[in-house]
Amino acid sequence: MKRTIQALLALAFIFLAQAALAQPAAVVEGVQMPAWIERGGERRPLAVGMELKAGDTVKTGAGSRALVKLSEGSLVKLGENGSLLISDINPDSGGFFKAAMRVAEGAFRFTTDLLQKTRRREVSIRVATVTAGIRGTDLWGKSMPDRQVVCLIEGAIEVGAEGEQPVLMDQSRQFYRREKGQTQPIGFVEAAQLGEWAKETDIAAGAGAARRGGRWKVVLASPDTQSAALAVYDAARDNGYAAEILPVQDGDRHVYHVRIANLPSKAEAQALADSLRGKHGIVEPRAAN
């Protein structure tokens, strides 16, 4: 599809205007790329600040992570090679925050800080054929081809597979699992193992992740033609990196900076630049403030 820099800028302004009209029920707080959002049959890179709606699917690639904040204060984390569908979300349903999500692949964590534990919420997370009902708690889970795990970190949840009576878990480090379609007895996981599981969904320092409010950028290229800029832009976005184009006047010529914004520090920007060097047609990316 033929595009111009001006058309891309116009679309960006429309997106920002729409986002300002209402408080989003869910918003992307952090992304360790590559990651994508699938909406209405289209796929585009996942970017910090992006509003998520019912019907959206968040997908992460190898080594990737995504961090989503719900309007009632909870956080949803998605690990690498993951798929999270927001089936339904309503920030004010009879005084409750209600949401339903499905994790088809990968590891996830739902967590609420101390200040938000008293908020009224009804959230269910489906892990393949297993559903966990949440009313203000902290849990971790993972969906694999022949295995599903849901581990309670704090609070209480009801969890069960289709056609089975749900069970209550109300003790820290209890975990529910199904192996090859068979539900196993409730067990307890060691703290060390829980720590390893948590690493699968946490964005690690120094991994080159973007965060809301980040002021650093990675400049992927600075060509002097629109066609060259669009080539880098398209390649980066096709591979799950939220690139944008900024045209600037440099003396008597135009330069088109193709960049990734919202990096929280120089170190994070440099880490992302290093990881992209020599990939997707990106030759010499650099960190910039």
N, C-alpha and C positions, 0 to 999 in steps of 0.2 A: 504494500500500500504506500503510495507516494505521500510524503509528509514534508513539512518545512519546520524550521525552528520556530517561526511565529505561531504556527498552529499548535505546536507542543506547549509553548508558553501560555497560549490562550486556554488550553485544557487545564494546565496547572492552576491558573487563576480561578477557573470555574470550580475546580475541586476544593480549593481553599475557601472560597465563598460558601460553598455548600456545607463544608465541615464546620464553619463558624455559626451556622444557624441553630444547631442543637447540640446538647451534650451527648456525645456518643455513648452507647451502652457498653461498648468494648473498643479499646484502642490499642494499637501496637506500641509497646514501650521500648522494646529492644529487638534487634535482629543480628544474629551472627550468620551472615550470608554464606551460601546461596539459599534463598527461600522464595516462595511464591504464594500468591493468593489466587484462587479460582473462584470466579463470580460470573454467573450468567453465561456460562460456556466459554468465557475468556480467561486467559492466564496471564498474569503480570507479576513483576517482582514485588515481594513484600517489603514495605518501607515503614520506618518509624513514623508515628503520628497518623497512620492510616486507620480510619474507622472500619470496624468489622460489623457485619449485619447477619441476620438470619439467612442461611443458605450459603454463606461463605465457607470455603475450605482453605485452611492454611497448610502448606506443605513445606517441609524442610529437606535439604539435600545432605550429602555426606559432610559430617563435621559441623553441621548447622544447628542453630538453636533459635527459638522464637519466644518472646515474652509479651503476653497480652494482659492488660489491666482492665478489669470490669468496673463499671461505674459505681458499684457498691464497695469497691476497695480491694477485692480479691485479685490474685494474680494467677494466671494460667501459664505454665511453662511447657514447651514442646521440644523434645530432643531431636537428634539427627534422624534423617530418613523417616520423618513422622508425617502423619496426616490427621488433622483435627477439623471436623465439620461442626460448625455452629448451627445446629438444627433449629433452635428457637432461642430468642432472647428478648426479654421484656423488663426494662428497668423499674417499672412501677405497675405491678399486677396486684391490685387490691392491697397495696401497702407492702408487698413483697417484691424483691428482685427475683425474677425467674429466668432460668436458662437451661437448655438441654444441649449437650455436646456429645460428639462421638469421636473416639480415637480409633481409627482403622488400623494405624500402624504406628510403631514407635513408643517412646516413653513420654509421660506427661507428669506434671505436678500441679495440684490445685492448693493454694495456700492463702491464708488470711492472717493479717497481723493483729496484734492485741487490740488496737483501737477499733477494728472493724468486726470483732467477733460477736458483738451484740446486734449487728444489723440483721434485719429479717431477710432471709434468702431461701430459695428452694432451687437447688442446682442438681441436675443429674448428669453424670458422665458415663457414657456407654463405652466399654472397652471390648470391641468385637461383639460377643453375645452376652457380656457381663455388664450389669448396670449398677452403679454406686449412687445412692441418694445422699446429698450433702446438705447439711444445715449449719454451716459455720464451722469449718474444721481444716485439717491439713492432711493431704494424702498424696501418694505417689502410685503410679500404675504404668503398665506396659502391655502393649498388644504385639504378639508375635504369631507367626503362622500356626503353630500348634500349642501355644501357651499364652495365657493371660494372667496377669498378676495385679492385685490391688492391695496396697499396703497402707494401713492407717498410721499416721505420724502423731496426730493429736485430735481429740474430739470424739465424735461417734458417727458412724455411717451404717447404712443398710446396704448390703451388696448381695447380688444373686444373679444366676444365669437364667435365660429364658426357660420357662416351664418348671422352675424350681422355687421353693420358698426362700425369700431373702433371709440372710442371717445378719444379726447385729454385731458389729465390731466396735468396742468402746475402750479398748486398752491399747496404749501406745505400742507400736511395732507389731501388732497383729497383722497377718496378711492372708489374703484369700487367693487361691490360684486354681486354674483349670489346666489340665494336661491332656491334650488330644481329645477334647470334648468331655472330659470327666472331671467333676469337681472334687478337689482334694480337701482333707481336713484342715480347718483353720490352724495356722501355726504362728510362731513368733520368729522374727528375723533379728539377727544380731545387729547391734548398733553400727559396727564397722561395715557390714554389708549394706545397711541403709545409707550410710555415708557414700558408698560407691554408687548406689543407685541414684542418689541425689546429683552426683556429678554428671549423670547422663542428661539432665534437664537444665542445669545451671549454665549461664553464660560465663565462661572463664575469663579472668583478667588477661589481657594481652593477646586475645584471639581476634582482634580487629572488628569487634561488634559495634554497630551503630546504636545510639541511645537517644531518646527524646531530649532535646536541649543541648545536644552535642554541638560544639562550635568548630571542630576541625573537619577537614575534608581530604579526600584523596582525589587528585586530578589525574584522570586516566590518560588524557591526551589533550592537546591544544592546537588542533589543526586550523588552517585559515580558510577552509571551505566547508559549506554545510554538508556536502556529500560525505566528506571524510569524517566529520563529526558524527553524522548519523550512522555511519558504518560501525564506529566504536560503540556508540550508544546502543544500537540494536544488538550487537554481539554480547555486550555486558548484560543487558536486560533479558535477553533470551536465556542466559545462563544463571539467572536468579540474583542479579546485582542491581540495586535500585539506582541506576545512573540517571543523571539529569544533564541538561545542556545550558550553559550560561554564555551568551554572546557578549563580547566586550570590544570596545574600540581601543586599538593599540597603535597610536600614531595615525597613519593614514590607511590603516587596514583593519579588518575585523578578525578577531580570534574567537574560536568557539571552544570554551573549556568544557570538556566532558568530565563530570565529577560525581563522586558519591559523598553526600553530606552527612551531618549528624554524628560524626565520630567524637567521643567525649574527651579525647586527649591526643597529644602528638604521638604518644606511644601506640595507642590503638590505631590511629590513622596510618602510622608507619607499618604496623603489623599487617593491616589490610593491603597496603601498597605492595609489600613484599610478597604476600600470598598471590597477588594478581600479576606480578611481573612475568612477562612471557606467555600469558594466557589470553585467550579470546581476542587476539589482535592487539593487546595492550603491551607496549614496549617498555616505557619508562614511567610508570606511575610515581607520583610524589605526594607527600603529605603537605598540606597547606592550611593556614589559619585565616 
